[in-house]
Amino acid sequence: MTVRVLVADDQTVVREGLVLLPGVEVVGAAADGGEAVRLVGELGPDVVLMDLRMPRMDGVEATRRIRAAHPEVHVVVLTTYSDDESVFAALGAGARGYLTKDTDAESLASAIATVVEGQAQFDPGIQRRLAEAVTVNRRAPDLPDGLTRRESEVLRLIAVGHSNAEIAGALFVSEATVKTHINNLFAKAGLRDRAQAVTYAFRHGLGPE
């Protein structure tokens, strides 16, 4: 299946360079966040590749508006910035992935396919930093939707892109137990997939500290 992608970047060379990605059809290009929001409504892409630093409207605000108006559209940040403030702002706005511009074409195409399938995708360096920021044994805050402390810990690890096997290893439980926790927290929070879980975690302050 070919994924329909809108590219939002103020650098022409970046927009043009993405045309050759395998399995991807670039349906449009935007030079700023406001144009990206408008084109999503007109073109209905599956994925938006979103830069963060753009004139008039930045990528974080554009992501927030796109996700609010078109929740079926996935946003993957593609930027030169990888500081914690930028990462957390983008994920909090609803981005499904975060990659830096030194990502190779194969990895970028794989990331696009991954988010379309409902998973989160991060640059390996960013994922390591996010994982290090998660403290699974900290005292749980007041939890939404009746989540238990253990379910909140599983949710935090989902939010930094961990697989079921990685979560099981971090919490010293079986994968079957992890699946049970995921099913329970999805039911309580009304979530359909892991991508929604990422947004939910950051919305309720349950992402990495």
Buried (B, 14 or more C-beta within 10 A) or exposed (E): EEBBBBBBBBEEEBBEBBEEBEEBEBBBBBBBBBBBBBBBEEBBBBBBBBBBBBEEBBBBBBBBBBBEEBEEBBBBBBBEBBEEEBBBBBBBBBBBBBBBBEBEEEBBBBBBBBBBEBBBBBBEEBBEBBBEBBEBEEEBEEBBEEBBBBBBBBBBBBBBBBBBEBBBBBBEBEBEBBBBBBEBBBEBBEBEEBBBBBBBBBEBEBBBE
